[in-house]
């Protein structure tokens, strides 16, 4: 929204959606290129996106990507993530290769280009760096388990959107009292 003379104009919805897409794409590229993130498969990527978004939501009142997260067996998945991965792969910005690590199949995601960090605010970038440093070396299994402690995941129905209101509450808070 910007003020102009005596009235306020709003950005068209398409521009806002495009900016969220740009942020999601660059968050994927950032995580996939971070030296602090090891053995990045799709499951781990989706959990790291979730934790970046909820950390920013809890600290600054809004998510980074404006993604809806869907409850799946292995934890929350951003609703647009698979579509964006396919687009990034098609545009030769990432590679996705099937590998086996520790007996588990992994669709390893690697960035082929650098992210454009100018699309993020200083606060968003700080939270992204924190999540990559804090959770980047954890396995997909441990991140899935961690996400299963989140009230937003606990109270969602399988295949349905997580409550953005419940995303404000962390796993350290008593989920039963919500």
C-alpha positions as CSV (number, residue, x, y, z in Angstrom):
1,X,0.0,0.0,0.0
2,X,1.3,3.5,-0.8
3,X,-0.1,6.9,-0.1
4,X,-0.5,9.2,-3.1
5,X,-2.0,12.7,-2.7
6,X,-5.2,12.3,-0.7
7,X,-5.9,8.7,-1.3
8,X,-4.4,5.3,-0.8
9,X,-3.7,2.8,-3.6
10,X,-3.2,-0.9,-3.2
11,X,-0.9,-3.2,-5.1
12,X,-2.8,-5.5,-7.4
13,X,-3.2,-9.0,-6.1
14,X,-1.1,-10.4,-9.0
15,X,1.9,-8.3,-7.9
16,X,1.6,-9.5,-4.3
17,X,1.3,-13.1,-5.3
18,X,4.3,-12.7,-7.6
19,X,6.4,-11.2,-4.8
20,X,5.5,-14.2,-2.5
21,X,6.5,-16.5,-5.4
22,X,9.8,-14.7,-5.8
23,X,10.4,-15.0,-2.0
24,X,9.6,-18.7,-2.0
25,X,11.9,-19.3,-5.0
26,X,14.7,-17.4,-3.4
27,X,14.2,-19.1,0.0
28,X,14.5,-22.5,-1.8
29,X,17.7,-21.3,-3.5
30,X,19.1,-19.9,-0.2
31,X,18.4,-23.1,1.7
32,X,19.7,-25.3,-1.2
33,X,22.9,-23.3,-1.4
34,X,23.6,-22.9,2.3
35,X,26.8,-24.6,3.5
36,X,25.0,-25.0,6.9
37,X,22.4,-27.3,5.4
38,X,23.5,-30.9,4.8
39,X,21.8,-33.7,2.8
40,X,18.9,-31.6,1.6
41,X,16.0,-33.6,0.3
42,X,12.5,-32.4,-0.4
43,X,11.2,-33.4,3.0
44,X,13.9,-31.5,4.8
45,X,13.5,-28.5,2.5
46,X,9.8,-28.3,3.2
47,X,10.4,-28.4,7.0
48,X,13.1,-25.7,6.8
49,X,10.8,-23.5,4.8
50,X,8.1,-24.1,7.5
51,X,10.5,-23.2,10.3
52,X,11.7,-20.1,8.5
53,X,8.1,-18.9,8.1
54,X,7.0,-19.7,11.7
55,X,10.1,-18.1,13.2
56,X,9.5,-14.9,11.2
57,X,5.7,-15.0,12.1
58,X,6.5,-15.4,15.8
59,X,9.1,-12.6,15.8
60,X,7.6,-10.1,13.3
61,X,4.0,-11.0,12.9
62,X,4.1,-12.3,9.3
63,X,5.6,-15.2,7.4
64,X,8.2,-14.8,4.7
65,X,6.5,-16.7,1.9
66,X,2.8,-16.3,2.7
67,X,2.6,-20.1,2.0
68,X,-0.3,-22.2,3.2
69,X,1.1,-25.3,4.8
70,X,-0.6,-28.6,4.3
71,X,-0.5,-31.5,6.9
72,X,1.2,-34.6,5.5
73,X,2.5,-37.7,7.2
74,X,6.1,-36.3,7.5
75,X,5.1,-32.8,8.5
76,X,3.9,-29.5,7.0
77,X,4.4,-28.9,3.3
78,X,4.1,-25.5,1.6
79,X,1.2,-25.7,-0.8
80,X,3.1,-24.2,-3.7
81,X,6.5,-25.9,-3.1
82,X,6.3,-28.7,-5.6
83,X,5.1,-26.4,-8.3
84,X,8.0,-24.0,-7.6
85,X,10.6,-26.8,-7.4
86,X,9.5,-27.9,-10.9
87,X,9.7,-24.4,-12.2
88,X,13.2,-23.8,-10.7
89,X,14.3,-27.1,-12.1
90,X,12.9,-26.3,-15.6
91,X,14.7,-22.9,-15.5
92,X,18.0,-24.7,-14.5
93,X,18.1,-22.9,-11.2
94,X,18.1,-26.2,-9.1
95,X,18.8,-29.8,-9.6
96,X,16.8,-32.6,-8.0
97,X,18.5,-36.1,-8.1
98,X,17.3,-39.3,-6.5
99,X,20.0,-40.6,-4.1
100,X,20.2,-43.0,-1.2
101,X,21.6,-41.8,2.1
102,X,21.7,-44.0,5.2
103,X,19.2,-46.4,3.7
104,X,16.7,-43.7,2.9
105,X,15.8,-42.4,-0.6
106,X,16.4,-38.7,-1.0
107,X,15.4,-36.3,-3.7
108,X,18.6,-34.2,-3.2
109,X,18.0,-30.5,-4.0
110,X,21.0,-28.4,-5.0
111,X,21.0,-24.8,-6.1
112,X,22.6,-24.1,-9.5
113,X,22.4,-20.3,-9.1
114,X,22.7,-18.0,-6.1
115,X,19.6,-16.6,-4.4
116,X,18.7,-13.0,-4.7
117,X,18.8,-12.0,-1.0
118,X,17.6,-8.5,-1.8
119,X,14.0,-9.8,-1.9
120,X,14.2,-10.4,1.9
121,X,14.0,-7.8,4.6
122,X,17.0,-7.7,7.0
123,X,14.8,-9.4,9.7
124,X,13.7,-12.2,7.3
125,X,17.3,-12.8,6.2
126,X,18.3,-13.0,9.8
127,X,15.6,-15.6,10.6
128,X,16.5,-17.6,7.5
129,X,20.2,-17.7,8.5
130,X,19.3,-18.6,12.1
131,X,17.1,-21.6,10.9
132,X,19.7,-22.8,8.5
133,X,22.4,-22.7,11.2
134,X,20.2,-24.1,14.0
135,X,18.4,-26.9,12.0
136,X,20.4,-27.3,8.8
137,X,22.4,-30.3,10.0
138,X,19.5,-32.2,11.4
139,X,18.0,-35.0,9.4
140,X,14.7,-35.0,7.6
141,X,13.4,-37.5,10.1
142,X,14.4,-35.3,13.1
143,X,12.9,-32.2,11.5
144,X,9.7,-34.1,10.8
145,X,9.5,-35.2,14.4
146,X,10.1,-31.6,15.5
147,X,7.4,-30.3,13.2
148,X,5.0,-32.9,14.7
149,X,5.3,-31.2,18.0
150,X,4.0,-27.9,16.5
151,X,0.4,-27.2,17.6
152,X,-0.5,-26.1,14.1
153,X,0.4,-29.6,12.8
154,X,-1.1,-31.5,15.8
155,X,-4.5,-29.9,15.4
156,X,-4.8,-30.0,11.6
157,X,-6.5,-32.7,9.7
158,X,-4.4,-34.8,7.3
159,X,-4.3,-33.2,3.9
160,X,-5.7,-29.9,5.2
161,X,-4.2,-26.5,5.8
162,X,-2.5,-25.7,9.1
163,X,-4.0,-22.9,11.1
164,X,-2.0,-19.7,10.7
165,X,-3.2,-18.7,14.2
166,X,-1.8,-21.9,15.7
167,X,1.5,-21.3,13.9
168,X,2.1,-18.5,16.3
169,X,2.4,-21.0,19.1
170,X,5.6,-23.1,19.4
171,X,6.0,-26.7,20.4
172,X,7.5,-25.5,23.8
173,X,4.0,-24.2,24.7
174,X,1.4,-26.6,26.0
175,X,-0.5,-27.7,23.0
176,X,-3.3,-29.3,25.1
177,X,-4.2,-26.0,26.6
178,X,-4.8,-24.3,23.2
